[in-house]
């Protein structure tokens, strides 16, 4: 019996042992499977998170590039408008300056002072000299914007009123756009040209109505100023796309410094000088405000939004000058000015929306 029981127990142990081993392996397999599934889920979650991150990174530059694409247009328009406001004060400031200086000495001294300011900024910024290929364009800017336009308009203001000169110079945007199309090869749309010509016709009609249809010597000076200034703006706008705008006008002013310094000494010794508050304020503004600061922001804005669109913003300049002529000089505002204002502002809106 004992022998039989021992044999039975041995068989029982032999049978039971494999069952325990199989159960242990099954539990281990389940544990390993659970861990594998958890690891797979973790990897899947990390992969999904990485995909979302990658998608967001791809989308983010697109949004940023969209903002960057729109910001320069807004910034350029604001800079150009700031330049137009600065320019609109030029004629009233010139009239004030003529209370103390003669026309030739006023132009020479204003250019000399503006050149000294520009030279100080260039030295402070350690700006290198422009490349040789840019000096011809800078000479055009200097001749048209720094010397030609100030001189011709100053001579015109001796016989013309500020309001009359302002509306004649209102033709400057169309003149600039035309020269820019010839110089740069850019072709604005028909809508642009229609609005530009319409704005010019409004200005011409206003001018003819005010002058009674006669063309005076002052008008001839003003038409000459239109041509030389448009040439300077066009070339300056082209150069402003190759170098910072303030450097364009800065180097153009410095280029004129030797000539204008000598002219200042000569003209101040010939023409009478009678200093007063208006004369000094007018001189300071046309030198620092119109000639340097105004052209600085103007060329920056022109480089960002293009010469044609920037030039059309100048359609608002004669209207602003009319306001300053009444507010600062006490001139009587012509009755047709409000109608001209509406027509010009409509043209500005159309040209700013027109595509090239």
ChimeraX attribute file (.defattr): number of C-alpha atoms within 10 A of each C-alpha:
attribute: neighborCount
match mode: 1-to-1
recipient: residues
	/A:1	6
	/A:2	7
	/A:3	8
	/A:4	9
	/A:5	10
	/A:6	11
	/A:7	12
	/A:8	12
	/A:9	12
	/A:10	12
	/A:11	11
	/A:12	11
	/A:13	11
	/A:14	11
	/A:15	11
	/A:16	11
	/A:17	10
	/A:18	11
	/A:19	10
	/A:20	11
	/A:21	10
	/A:22	11
	/A:23	11
	/A:24	12
	/A:25	11
	/A:26	12
	/A:27	11
	/A:28	12
	/A:29	12
	/A:30	12
	/A:31	12
	/A:32	12
	/A:33	12
	/A:34	12
	/A:35	12
	/A:36	12
	/A:37	12
	/A:38	12
	/A:39	12
	/A:40	12
	/A:41	12
	/A:42	12
	/A:43	12
	/A:44	12
	/A:45	12
	/A:46	12
	/A:47	12
	/A:48	12
	/A:49	12
	/A:50	12
	/A:51	12
	/A:52	12
	/A:53	12
	/A:54	12
	/A:55	11
	/A:56	12
	/A:57	11
	/A:58	11
	/A:59	12
	/A:60	12
	/A:61	12
	/A:62	12
	/A:63	11
	/A:64	11
	/A:65	12
	/A:66	11
	/A:67	11
	/A:68	12
	/A:69	11
	/A:70	11
	/A:71	13
	/A:72	15
	/A:73	15
	/A:74	14
	/A:75	15
	/A:76	22
	/A:77	23
	/A:78	15
	/A:79	23
	/A:80	29
	/A:81	21
	/A:82	19
	/A:83	26
	/A:84	26
	/A:85	18
	/A:86	24
	/A:87	24
	/A:88	25
	/A:89	24
	/A:90	27
	/A:91	27
	/A:92	25
	/A:93	27
	/A:94	26
	/A:95	23
	/A:96	21
	/A:97	28
	/A:98	25
	/A:99	18
	/A:100	21
	/A:101	25
	/A:102	20
	/A:103	24
	/A:104	21
	/A:105	25
	/A:106	28
	/A:107	30
	/A:108	26
	/A:109	24
	/A:110	26
	/A:111	31
	/A:112	25
	/A:113	22
	/A:114	27
	/A:115	29
	/A:116	19
	/A:117	18
	/A:118	25
	/A:119	20
	/A:120	14
	/A:121	15
	/A:122	18
	/A:123	10
	/A:124	9
	/A:125	9
	/A:126	9
	/A:127	11
	/A:128	9
	/A:129	11
	/A:130	13
	/A:131	7
	/A:132	7
	/A:133	8
	/A:134	14
	/A:135	15
	/A:136	11
	/A:137	19
	/A:138	23
	/A:139	20
	/A:140	20
	/A:141	30
	/A:142	27
	/A:143	20
	/A:144	24
	/A:145	25
	/A:146	30
	/A:147	21
	/A:148	21
	/A:149	25
	/A:150	26
	/A:151	20
	/A:152	22
	/A:153	29
	/A:154	27
	/A:155	19
	/A:156	23
	/A:157	23
	/A:158	14
	/A:159	13
	/A:160	19
	/A:161	16
	/A:162	25
	/A:163	27
	/A:164	22
	/A:165	24
	/A:166	26
	/A:167	28
	/A:168	20
	/A:169	24
	/A:170	25
	/A:171	26
	/A:172	25
	/A:173	27
	/A:174	24
	/A:175	22
	/A:176	26
	/A:177	28
	/A:178	21
	/A:179	20
	/A:180	24
	/A:181	15
	/A:182	12
	/A:183	13
	/A:184	13
	/A:185	9
	/A:186	15
	/A:187	16
	/A:188	17
	/A:189	12
	/A:190	12
	/A:191	15
	/A:192	24
	/A:193	19
	/A:194	14
	/A:195	22
	/A:196	28
	/A:197	16
	/A:198	17
	/A:199	26
	/A:200	25
	/A:201	15
	/A:202	21
	/A:203	25
	/A:204	17
	/A:205	16
	/A:206	19
	/A:207	23
	/A:208	15
	/A:209	13
	/A:210	17
	/A:211	14
	/A:212	8
	/A:213	10
	/A:214	10
	/A:215	10
	/A:216	13
	/A:217	12
	/A:218	21
	/A:219	22
	/A:220	14
	/A:221	19
	/A:222	24
	/A:223	21
	/A:224	15
	/A:225	25
	/A:226	26
	/A:227	18
	/A:228	24
	/A:229	27
	/A:230	26
	/A:231	25
	/A:232	26
	/A:233	27
	/A:234	30
	/A:235	25
	/A:236	31
	/A:237	27
	/A:238	22
	/A:239	21
	/A:240	23
	/A:241	16
	/A:242	12
	/A:243	14
	/A:244	15
	/A:245	23
	/A:246	22
	/A:247	23
	/A:248	28
	/A:249	30
	/A:250	27
	/A:251	22
	/A:252	24
	/A:253	31
	/A:254	22
	/A:255	20
	/A:256	19
	/A:257	20
	/A:258	12
	/A:259	13
	/A:260	24
	/A:261	17
	/A:262	13
	/A:263	19
	/A:264	20
	/A:265	13
	/A:266	14
	/A:267	19
	/A:268	17
	/A:269	11
	/A:270	12
	/A:271	14
	/A:272	12
	/A:273	16
	/A:274	12
	/A:275	13
	/A:276	13
	/A:277	12
	/A:278	17
	/A:279	21
	/A:280	18
	/A:281	15
	/A:282	25
	/A:283	27
	/A:284	19
	/A:285	21
	/A:286	30
	/A:287	26
	/A:288	20
	/A:289	21
	/A:290	24
	/A:291	27
	/A:292	25
	/A:293	23
	/A:294	26
	/A:295	28
	/A:296	25
	/A:297	22
	/A:298	31
	/A:299	31
	/A:300	27
	/A:301	29
	/A:302	27
	/A:303	24
	/A:304	21
	/A:305	20
	/A:306	22
	/A:307	27
	/A:308	29
	/A:309	25
	/A:310	29
	/A:311	27
	/A:312	30
	/A:313	22
	/A:314	26
	/A:315	28
	/A:316	21
	/A:317	26
	/A:318	30
	/A:319	23
	/A:320	20
	/A:321	27
	/A:322	27
	/A:323	20
	/A:324	21
	/A:325	24
	/A:326	15
	/A:327	13
	/A:328	14
	/A:329	15
	/A:330	10
	/A:331	15
	/A:332	12
	/A:333	14
	/A:334	13
	/A:335	9
	/A:336	13
	/A:337	19
	/A:338	12
	/A:339	11
	/A:340	19
	/A:341	18
	/A:342	13
	/A:343	18
	/A:344	29
	/A:345	17
	/A:346	14
	/A:347	24
	/A:348	23
	/A:349	13
	/A:350	18
	/A:351	25
	/A:352	17
	/A:353	11
	/A:354	15
	/A:355	13
	/A:356	13
